Every structure is written in structure tokens, then in C-alpha cells.
Amino acid sequence: MSASPRLVFESVARTHVGNVRRLNEDNFCDRLDIGLWAVADGMGGHQAGEVASGLIVEALGRVDDTSSGYAFLDDVRDSILRVNRTLIARAAVMAPGSVIGSTVVALLAFGGHYACLWAGDSRGYLLRDGRFEQITRDHSRLQELLDSGSLSRAEAKSYTRSNVITRAVGVTDRLALDMQQGPVEPGDVFLLCSDGLTGMLDDREVAALLQDPSLETAADALIASTLERGAKDNVTVVLVRACPNPDHTLNQQRDVFFS
């Protein structure tokens, strides 16, 4: 009999079309059964963004290789890359210059560790011991300007092209997925979200709402606060909390690292 895992997880997900858009091009994956969560945001202004985000979530719904952390990560990465190839092929038979694209941010938990993969400006955050930090880095024109020093944080608030992203699924033949990984601690809360949330609420406001002990209440509050601010875009949030497993037997669990 295999040992009980050191940690167990709980998760909730919410999505809303917002106050302006007629179509919700966001999709999410909430697979508590295997420890896989994701948010995909179909690219506004392009053809069939909802199709792109939907294909990503469908592909992640078929992931089943959790024999090791390595295999799990490879399966998730390969699934996203296959969708990228599918979207490129579909766009090629449409009008010249057509793009069917989506951002993606995915969280995997295995053997006491996490890995976060992403492309675009959908974000991943970690709340640990009261400290709230972004674990992804936006693939966007705005982020490039900030990194180069061409734009200050104060100037960024009024930057008119903040929605221009520099990497996404379905845009180029070769898709590079960035990754952040690390250990998971009891009490950790992860947030995955589309930019419909971060475009309306700043990190301080989001962190305050995540203090609620109920993930359901926190998720509802994030959506409600975004709607109150105007919700110019679709908004999607996935919350994941790590909890100590009372059935865990010490010294029987072997942690498996992602690579």
C-alpha cells in the first residue's frame, strides 16, 4: 500500500463574463483529483479566442500520467504544445493573418512540490505566511518596458497598451512555456487568474480578500469586487489551498521533484 501524501488540497474556481463583454473567452481547469489547475484567456480582438482557451482546458482534462513528477509535467507541457500546433493549423486555413490564441497559466502539485507553467499575462500568485507574491512574470509589452526601465510603475498605471501580450498559445510555431517551481507548505494558497482580475484590483487588494478562511467566500469576493470596479474584461479565478493530511505517515512519503 502506498503512503498517504503529506498534503491534501482544496480548490474552487469562478468565472464571469464581466460588465462589458458579451462573450466569455476565459476557461479554467480544476482537477483536484490529480492536482492540476489552469486558467486560459482567449485573446480578445482575435478570431475564436473562446475556442483556443476551450481547447487548452479540454487537453488538460485528458492529462493522466502522474506516475512521477517528471511524467506529470511532461504530459501537461506536451498537451499545451499540441494545442498550439492545432491552433496554428486552424488559423492557416482562415483568412491571411488570422490568429486563434489564448494565454495559459497552469499549476501542478505533486510530491510536496509545485510547478507553474505559463504563456501570456494570466498570472499565478502564492500567499504564504501572510506574504503575497506573483510567481509568474507577464509576457507583455508593458512588462518589457518596465524591465528595460523605459516605463515607471507610476507611468504603467496609465499605459494605454497594457493588453498587448508578447507570448501566447496559438501565435507562433514554437511556443516557449516559462516555469516556476518550489516546495508546497501547509497553508499555502495559490491564485490563478486572468487579467480581468488584475486589471481591476491591485495586489494589495487581492491579498486582503484572500485572507478569508473560506476559499468559496474569497473567490466570490474577488469576482464581486472586480464587477464593482467595472469589470471591463472577462474575469476568472482559481484558488488552491494546501492542507496537512491527517492520514500522512511520517517517513513514508518520498517527495518527487519536477524538472
N, C-alpha and C positions, 0 to 999 in steps of 0.2 A: 504494500500500500504506500502511495506517495505521501510525503509530508504535507501538512497544511501550509499554505502560504503565510508569510509573516504579516502581510497586509491584505485587507479586502477593500473594495471600492464601492462608492455610491455615486450616481450621476443623474443629472437632469438636463434637459435641452428645451429651448424655446426658440421660436422664430415668428417674425411678424412682418407683414408687407410694408409697414410704416405708414406715414400720413400723406405721402406724395405719390409714390409709385403705384401702378395698377397691378403689376405682376411681381411676385416674389421669386427672385432668381437665386436666392440662398437655398442651400440644402445642408443637412447635417447627418452625421453618423453617430449613433450612440449604442455601442456594442459592449455593454457591461460584461457580457458573457465571456469575452476573450481579452478585454482590456484595450479596446480601440475606440477612439473618438475622433471626430473631424468636423470641420466647418468648411464649406465650399461656397464661394460667392461668384455667381455668374457675372461676367464683365458687362456692366451697363454700357449701352451705346453700341454693342456688338450684337450680331445675329445669334439668337438661340442661346443666350447665356444660361437660361434655366436648364437647357439640355446638357450643357457642359457640366454644370455643378451636379446635376442629377446622375450623369454617367460616372462621375467620381465616387459619389456615395454608393451607387449600385456596385461598383467594382470593389469598394472596401467592404461591402456587405458579403462578398464572396470569399474574403480572406479567411483561411482556415489553418494555415501552417504555423502552429505555436509550439512546435516541438523543441524549439530553443529560441533565445532572444535574437540570434543571428537570422534564423529562418523566418521568424515573425517580421522582422524589419525588412528583410529582402522581399517578402511577399507583399507587404504594404507598398514599398517603393516600386516594385515591378508593376503592381496594379495601377498605380498612378501613371507610370510611364506608358503603359499600354493604352490608357485613356488618352494621353497626349497624342499618341500616334493615330488613334481613331479620330480625334477631333481635327487633326491636320488633314487627314484623308477626306473627311466630310467637307471641310471648308474648301478643299481643292476643286470640288465639282460644283461649287457655288459660283457666284459672281466673282470676278477678279478682285483680290484684296480682302475677301471675306475672312472673318475670324470668328471661331466659336471657342470662347475661352472662359476660364474660371480660375480664381485663386484657390488655394487649399492650405489648410493647416491641420495636421493630424498629430494626435497624441497616442503613444503606445506605452503600456505598462506591463512589465514582465520581470519576475525575479527580484523585486525590490528596487528596480530602476525604471526610468522613463526615457523615452526618446520622442522628440518633437521634430517633425518634418514640415517644411512649408515652401510655398512659392507664391509671391504676391504680398498683399498688405493685410490679409486676415491674420490675426495675431494670437499668440499664446502667452499667457501670464501664469505666474506662480505666486501664491500667497503662502508664506511660511513664517511662522512665529511673528506675525504682525508685519512682516516685510513683504511688500508687493512689488514684483519686478517683471518686466517684459522679457520673455525668454526667446522671442523671435526678433528679427530685425526686418523692417519693411523693405520689400523690393519696390521702391517707388522713386520717382523723380525728386520728390520732396526730401526723402531720406538722403539721396545722393548730394543734394545741395547743402543739407545740414552737415553731412560728413566732410564735405570739402570746405566748409566754413563760408560758403557763398551766401548762406541764409542763417539768421539767428533764430533761436527758439521763439523769440517775441515776434519776429517777422513771419515765422511759419504759420502763425495763427490766422494771418490774412492772406496767405499764399493762395492764389486762385486756381492753381492746377494740382491741388493736393490729391486728386483722384487718378493721376497718371501713374500707372504701375509699370515696372520695367521687367517683370518676370511673371509668367502665369502658365497654367496648363492649357495647351492648345494653341500657343502663339508661335513657338519655334520648334524645329525638328528635334533639337537637342535640349531637353529640359533638365536643368540642374536644381535639385531639391536640397536646400540647406537643412542642417540638422543641429539640434542642441540636445544634450543628454546629461543625465546625472542620477543620483540616488533619490528615492522617494522616502519621505519621512512621515510618520503618523501625524495626521492633522493637516498635511499639505492640501491646498485647494488649487486646482488648475482651472483656468478660464480659457476657452477657445471662443473667438468671436469674429464676426465680420466687421468691416469698417463702418457699418451703420451704427454700431455702438460707440466706437472710439471717435467717430466724427462728431458725436453729440455730447459725450461725457469725457472728462479728463481722468487720468489715472487715479488721482486722489478721490474723486467721487466714486469711481468704480470700486476701489479698495474699501471704502466706507460701507458700501452696500453688501460687499462680500463678508462682512463681519457677522452677519446674521447666522445663527447656528443651523437654520434650515436652508438647505440648498434650494428647495422649491420656492421659499419666500424670497431668497436672494435673486434667483433667476427672474421671478415675476417682477421684482423691484427694478432690476436692470432694464427690462423691456418697458415697464411703465415710465421710468424716468426718461428713457430715450423718446418715447412718444410725447411726453410732456414738453420736451425741448423742440419738438417739431418733426423728428424722425424723417428726414429728407430722403433716406435710403431704406432698403430692407435691413432688418436687424436680426441677428441670430446669435445666441449664446449657448454654450455647453459648459456645464460646471461638473468637475470631478473631484471628489474628496477621498483621500486615503485614510483608512481607519485600521487600528491594530486588530488582528484576528485573534479572538479569544481561544480558538482551537489550535493555534500555532504551537508546535512543539519545538522548543529551543534546540539548536544544533542539528536539526534535521533538514532545514531548508538550505539549498545551495543556490546562491544568487547567480544569475546568468547575466553577463554584461552584453549590451548592444555593441555593435562595431560597424 
